[in-house]
Amino acid sequence: MSLYSVNQVADRLGVTADAVIDAAGLTLGELEHAAEQHGFCATNYRDVSVLTEHEVDVITARLDRP
């Protein structure tokens, strides 16, 4: 199963990382915790691969809505 970071999804969709986070329904705390669990500094939360392909599809659909 492939996982993607917030930054990867933002680049793929041509949107900001904040837009991806909002559309994913994630909190900053959840992302910072995931970063720490993967051995990163919490401030690098946008670089941690945590989003599945299904979640990317959901994010895409949410961002495509008018």
C-alpha positions as CSV (number, residue, x, y, z in Angstrom):
1,M,0.0,0.0,0.0
2,S,1.4,3.4,-1.0
3,L,1.4,6.3,1.4
4,Y,1.8,9.9,0.6
5,S,2.8,13.0,2.5
6,V,0.8,16.2,2.7
7,N,3.4,17.9,0.5
8,Q,3.2,15.2,-2.1
9,V,-0.5,15.4,-2.3
10,A,-0.4,19.2,-2.4
11,D,2.0,19.1,-5.3
12,R,0.0,16.4,-7.1
13,L,-3.2,18.4,-6.9
14,G,-1.7,21.8,-7.3
15,V,-3.1,23.1,-4.0
16,T,-1.5,24.3,-0.7
17,A,-0.6,21.9,2.0
18,D,-3.1,23.6,4.3
19,A,-5.9,22.8,1.8
20,V,-4.9,19.2,1.8
21,I,-4.9,19.1,5.6
22,D,-8.3,20.8,5.8
23,A,-9.8,18.4,3.1
24,A,-8.4,15.4,4.9
25,G,-10.0,16.4,8.2
26,L,-6.7,16.0,10.0
27,T,-5.6,18.1,13.0
28,L,-2.1,19.6,13.4
29,G,-1.7,17.5,16.5
30,E,-2.5,14.3,14.7
31,L,0.1,15.1,12.0
32,E,2.7,16.1,14.5
33,H,2.2,12.9,16.4
34,A,2.5,10.9,13.2
35,A,5.8,12.7,12.4
36,E,7.2,11.8,15.8
37,Q,6.1,8.2,15.5
38,H,8.0,8.0,12.2
39,G,11.2,9.4,13.8
40,F,10.8,13.0,12.5
41,C,10.7,16.3,14.3
42,A,7.1,17.3,14.8
43,T,7.6,20.4,12.7
44,N,8.2,18.1,9.7
45,Y,4.7,16.8,9.7
46,R,4.1,17.8,6.1
47,D,6.8,15.4,4.9
48,V,5.6,12.2,6.6
49,S,3.8,9.7,4.4
50,V,0.5,9.2,6.2
51,L,-2.2,9.5,3.5
52,T,-3.4,6.4,1.6
53,E,-4.5,6.4,-2.1
54,H,-8.1,6.2,-0.9
55,E,-7.6,9.2,1.3
56,V,-6.1,11.1,-1.6
57,D,-9.2,10.2,-3.7
58,V,-11.4,11.6,-0.9
59,I,-9.3,14.8,-0.6
60,T,-9.5,15.2,-4.4
61,A,-13.2,14.9,-4.4
62,R,-13.6,17.3,-1.5
63,L,-11.4,19.9,-3.2
64,D,-13.2,19.5,-6.5
65,R,-16.6,20.5,-5.0
66,P,-17.7,24.0,-5.8
